[in-house]
Amino acid sequence: MTETTAATDGTRTTTPGTEVVTRFAPSPTGFLHIGGARTALFNWLYARHHGGRFLLRIEDTDRARSTQPAIDAILTSLRWLGLDWDGDEVYQSARADRHAEVAHRMVEHGHAYRCYLTTEELAAMRAEAEAAKKPLRVRSPWRDKAAEADDSRPFVVRLKAPTDGAVTIEDRVQGSVTVQNAELDDLVLLRSDGTPTYMLAVVVDDHDMGVTHVIRGDDHLNNAFRQLPIIRAMDAIEGGWPDPVYAHIPLIHGSDGAKLSKRHGAVGVEYYRDELGMLPEALDNYLLRLGWGHGDDEIISRTQAVEWFDLAGVGKSPSRFDFKKLENLNGQYIRVADDERLATLVADRLDFVPTDEQRELLGRSMASLKPRAADLLDLANGAAFLFRKRPLEMDRDATALVSGEAPKLLARLHAALDALESWDTESLETAVRQVADDAGVKLGQVAQPLRAALTGRKTSPGIFDVLELLGREESLGRIADQMIV
């Protein structure tokens, strides 16, 4: 395939057939939030769609805020979502010497310079800009001074940004975007302590990792115009530094259109897994549809996503996070999920370690439980009746259902069920219906107290499924606990 980006100095085209390489580059200062997960997903899908590589870079240059628990959370969340990366993850902090090397090369060739502006001078420039109600754009007087290096004075290394003309990016999502070079400033590449800035490190790492496509949030669009002069400078110095293909994705908003916050769902991916009981394929599917579409398709498998995904399907407008839609989608995935897999996931949520026999029972119960469940929490809550100890503790609604004349009905049910030769749903249903007919009441008037006696609750899976799952001995014992003979 051939990829192209356009700029005022001419269109640059990579060699036809160049392998697509994307990357996800989170900062490990907290959890992997929903917006970051979607960015990772889009990068992963684009690479897989084109038979390319998806790389992971941990941007941990902020040593004060970067933590190992945050790194672990990011890696765990990506793996849970099924977003595997090619090769080992790259840690940006380990590459500081390489970043500095590039900056010094730029100084040697006149594309960057040592700036000796003092803190006081910068403060004065900032105050002047504020007084004029203009943004601060540093054009240091040192950019054109042929001063000899003076290591006795503190300095930063600044980019010698172009001042004339404009730069146009043909963004794969935003379209043609132009910024006048006069709007850019001489950004800092190396701080006074010699450490690289984010802008420099990102450019160098993307180049060294062979990244061909930069797919990220549109809050980084302005960064692209600040980073391109670094790329162009290094290409002029040594060649082989092509512009990447840019695709800046609109951010995710809350359902009310406001910036996504914790009240909308801007929490870590682990929260959706652990606290909300979501399946990874459901969250993947939902994130995919946040800002990308393929006709009217809503349920999209991973195989279909890889086959269909391309940047042309990404919209320009911010997408809205709707928890109810996510919950509904997760319920649909629950209903088609493998019963044994669901049983394993539910077993991890029980307040005890189930035996092999209990795990087998969980597996058999999933077919009855999952049609009513929106998430794994619902499944675990629904399965709880299977393992309750006798006599069951009744909730308020269940207590009402086994009072009055109900115990007498339960005694009839006990006798009818105890007489059954076969304990299967068909035989159970026939027996319960016969009790209702003999008592001259509707089936529900028998089924409700029976459900309460068996589960301690007003709601449960189908009553005949409950009887079969509990088995003869346990069912009859629970009924006996609530009846009057």
N, C-alpha and C positions, 0 to 999 in steps of 0.2 A: 504494500500500500504506500501511497505518497501523502505526506502531511505538509501543510503550508501555513506559515504565519506571515502577515504583511506588515511592513513598517515603512517609514518615509525614506529609508536608505535602501529600499528594494525588498522584494519578496524573497524570503529564504525558503528553500525547499530541501528537505532531507532526501537522502538517497532512496529511490524506490525500493520497497521491500524491507526497509528498516524495521526492526522489531519494536513493537510498542512496549514502552516501559512506564508504568505509573507508580506512584508512591503515596503512602499515607504517613504524615509526619506530625503526630500529636506531641504536645508538651505535657510531661508527666507531673503536672501540678495538682491533679485531681482525677476524678473518675472519667471514664469514657462516656461523654454525654451523647444524647440522641443525634445532635447535629454532626458530631464527629463520626459516629457510627455510620450515618448515611454517607458522609464523604468517603469513608473507607469502603463502603459497599459499592459506590459508584466507580471508584478507582479499581476495585477488584473485578467488577463485572466488565469494565471496559478492557482491561488487560486480558481477561479470560476470553472475552468475545473475539478479540483480535489475535488470540494465540500468543500473547505476549507475557510479560512478567509484572508481578505486583510486589513492590518492595515496601519495607517498613523501616522508618527512621524515627528514633526517639529523640526529640529535640530538647535535650536536658541541659542546655547551656546555663539556664538559670539555676545554679546549684543551690541557692538558698531556698527555693520553692519546689524543686524537683525532689521526689521521694521514691524510694524503692517500692513501698506499698502501692503508689500510684502507677508505677511502671507495671507491677504485677497485675493490677486491676485492668489495665489497658490490654495486656497480652491475653489475660484470661477471657476478657469480654470478646475480643476479636476471635479467639478460638471457639468460644461458645456460639458465636454467630456464623461459624464456618468460613471465616475469612482468613484462609491460610496465606502466608506470604512466602515468596521465593528467597531462599538463602537465609542467612542470619539477619536479625535486626541490626541496624546501624545506630550507634550512639554518637550523637553529634559532639558531645563533650570530649570524646576521644580524638577528635579531628581538629582541635584548635590550632595545632602547628601548621596543618595544611591550609587552613583558612588564612592564617597570618602570612604564609608563604605567597599566596595569591595577592594579598594586599601589598606586600613589598614589591612584587613584580609590577604591579600597577603604578607604584611610586617611581620605580626605575624607568618606566616607559612613559611617564608624564600623564597617566590617566588618573592618578591620585596624588595626594600631597600631604606633607606634614603640616598640621595646623597648630599654631601656638597660641590661639586665642585663649585668654584667661577666663576664669569663671565670671569675673566682674565685667569683662567685655561682652561676654555672651548675655549676661543679665541686662546690660544696657541695650543690646540689640533686641532682646525680647521685650523690654519696656517700650522701646520705640515702635515696634510692630504693634503692640497692644494699644498704644496711643493712637496709632493710625488705623486701628481696627482691621489689621491685616494679619494673616498667619505668618509665623516666623519661618522664613526661608533663608538659611544661612548661606551667604556667598562670602566666604572668608577672604580677607585681604591677603592671606598667605597663599592662595591658589596660584597666583602668578608671580610669586617671589622666588627667585632662584637662590634661596638661602641654603647655606650649608647645614647639614644635620647638626643639631645642637642637643646632645643627649643630657645636658645638664638642666634642661628645661622640660617640663611636662608638655606632651603634645598628643594629639589624636591623629589618625590617618583618615583623611576625608576623600571621597570620590570627587573627581573633577567633572561634575555633571555638565552635559551640553546646555548651552544657554539659548541657542537659536533654534527655530523650526519647531517641529512637533513629532510626536510618536503616535502611530496608529497600531492598535492591536486588533486583529481579526479573531475575536473571542468566539469559541464554538457555541457558547450559550448567549452571551450578551451582544454578539454581533460586532460591528465595527465601532471601536471606541478610540477617541483621539484625545491626547493631553498635550498642551503646549509645554515645551521644555522650560520655558520661563517659570512655570509653576513648580518645577522641581528644585531641590536644593542640594547642596554638597553634603550628602549624608555621611555619617561617621561609619567607617569600615572597621577600624581598630580603636578601642578605647585607650585612655591614657595609661592603663596598666597592661596594654598589649593584647587584651582579650578581644576576640572578634564579636561583632554585633550580629543580630539575627539576620539582617538583610544580606550581609556578606556570606554568612555560614550557609544559608539556604541555597544561594546561587552556586556556591562551590560544591556543596553536597549533591545537588541535583545534577550538576555536570559530571562529577566523578562517579555517580551511581548510574549514569547513562539514561536519566529520566527524559523521556520524549514528550510526555503529556503531563501538564500540571493542572489537576482537577481539584478545585478547592472552593471554599465559600466566597461569595462575592464581596465580603468584607476585606478580602485580600486583593481586590482588583487594583486599587491604588498602589499596592506594593509591587505589582507587576511592572508598572512604569518606572518605579524607583530601582528595580532590580535589573531591568533590561540594559541600562548603561554599563553595569558591571559585566554582563554577558558580552556586550558589544566590545568593550575594552579588551577583555581577555581573548576574544576572537581576533581582534586586530593584532594582538601581541603574538599569539602562538597558533591561531587557527583552531578549528575543530570545536568551537563553542557555538553551536547553532541555537537560535531561539527555540524554546519549547513551544508546543502547541498549548494554548491556554483555554481553560473552560472554567468560568467562575459561576458557581451554582448559587441561586438565590437562597437566602436563609430560611429557616423554619420559624413560623410565627405560631402563637397560640390560637385556639379556636375563635377567640375574640378579635384576632387581627393584630394584637399587641405583641411586642417582642417576647419570645419564648422564655418563660421563667419556671421556677420550681412548681408553681401552682398549675402550670399547663402540662407539666411532664418533663421538664428539663432536669432530669435526674440521671444518675448513672445507669448504664446498661444492666449492671448487676442488680439494681433495684427491680427492674422488670423481670429478671430471672428469679430472684430470691423472694422478694416481697409480694410480687403480683402473680407469680406462677405462669409467666408467658413461655411459649415455646419459641425457640430461636428462629425456626422457619416462618412463624407468623410475624415476628418482629421484623425479620428481613423483608418479607413481602410488603409489610406496611411501610417501611422506610423506602423501599423501592418506589412505591406509588406516591410518595411525598415529593412531588416535583418532576416525576417522569411518568409517562404513560405509553400504553400500547393499545390503541383503540379503546374498547370498553372492557378490556380484560382486567379483572380485579384479583382473582386467585391465580398467581403466577408461580410456577415451580422454579426451583433453582436452575434446572436444565433449560426451561423456557427463558428465564431471565438472561442467562449467558447467551442464548441464541438471539434474543431480540434486542438486548440493550445496546444503545448507541447514544451519542451526545445529542443527536438531532431531536430526540424525544424529551429532552430536558426543557422545561418551561422557564420563562424569564421572571415570572411573578413568584413572590414568596408563597410557600405552601403552608397550610394550616394543620397543626397537630390536633387530632380529635381522638381523645382517649376512648370514647364509645365505639368508634369505628375500629380501633385497634382491638378492643375487647371482643367485638363481634367477629372480627377476622380470626382472632385466636381461638374462639369457640368453634369456628369452622375447621380449623386445623386439628383441634382436639378430637373432633368427631371422626376424622379419617386417620388419626394416628394409630400406630401399632399398639395393641392392648398390652403386650408384655413390656414395651418401652414405657408406656404410661404408668404401668404398675410399679416399675422400678423407680420412676420419678416421684410417684406418690409415696412409696415406701420411705424415701428419704425425708419426707415431710411429716411422718408420723412421730408421735412423742415417745415411741419405743422402737426397739429393733425387732422387726417381725421375723418369725421363724420361716423356714422354707415352706411349710404348710400354709402359713398366713400369706406369704408372697404369692403362692399359687392361687389362693382364694382372691387376692387382690386382682390378679390377672383375669380371673373369670368374671369379676364384678365390673370390669371396665366397660364391657359392651352395654351394660345396663346404666352405668353412671354417666358416661361421656355425652349422651344426647342432651343432658340437662346442664352440662358444665361449660363455663366460659374460660376457665383456667385451671391450673393444677391445684389451687387452693380449694376450688369448688369440688374437685375430684376427691381430695383428701378429706374434706368435710363430709362429703357424701358417703365415703367409705367407712367413716368412723363407726357407724352402727355395727359393722361386722365384728368389731373387736371389743365391744363394750361388755363389762362384767355384769352378771346377774346378782341381784335384781337390778334392772335398768333404772337409772335416775331419769324421771320424766320431766320434760320442760312443761311450761304452763299449759300450752295448747294440748299437748299429749295427755296431761293429767285430766283435762276436761273430757277428752274423748274416751277415756276408760272408766268414767264415772257413771252413775245412774244405772240404766239397764244394760250398759255395755258388757259388764262382767258375765252376765248370763249368756249373751251372744258369744262371748269368747269361750265359755264352757262348751257350747254347742260346736263351735269351730274346733276346739281341741279334740273332741270326741270324733268328729268327722275326719279330721286330718290324721289322727292316730290310727284310724282304721284303714288308711290307704296302704295298698301293697306297693305302689310305685310312687316315688317322690320326684315327680317331674312337673313342669309348668302346666301341661295339659290336664293331668290328673288333679293337681292342686286347684286350678281354676274351676273344674267341674265340681269339686267338693265344696268350695267356698260359695259358688253360685247356688248350689243345692241348699245350703244352710240359709242363705238369704231368702230363697223361695219358700222354704218350710216355715221361716219366721214371718213371712209376709211383708218383708221390707225390701228396699232397693239395695243393689249390690254395694253402693257407696256407704250405706249405713252399717254394713258389716266390715267393709274394707278399711274404713277409717279407724275404728277402735283396734282392728287387727294390726294396722300399720303402726299405731301408737304403741301397742304392746310389744311389737317386734323391734322397733327402732328407738322408742322414747321420743319420737318427734311426729309432727303433723305431716311432714313431707318426706318423700323417699323415692327411690326408683319404683317401678311397677311392683305391686304387692306380691304377685306370683313369682317374680324374679327374686324378691327379698326372701321369700320362703325357700326357694330352691338354693339360693346362695348360703343361707344359714344352715340348711340341712334339717333333717327330721328332729334329731335330739335337741338341738339348740332352739329351734322354732317352738317346739312343744313346751320346752322348759320356760321360755319367755312368756308364752301365752298363759301357762299355768300360774305364773307369778301374779297375773292381773285378773284372774277369773274367780268367780264364785261358783262352786260345784253345787 
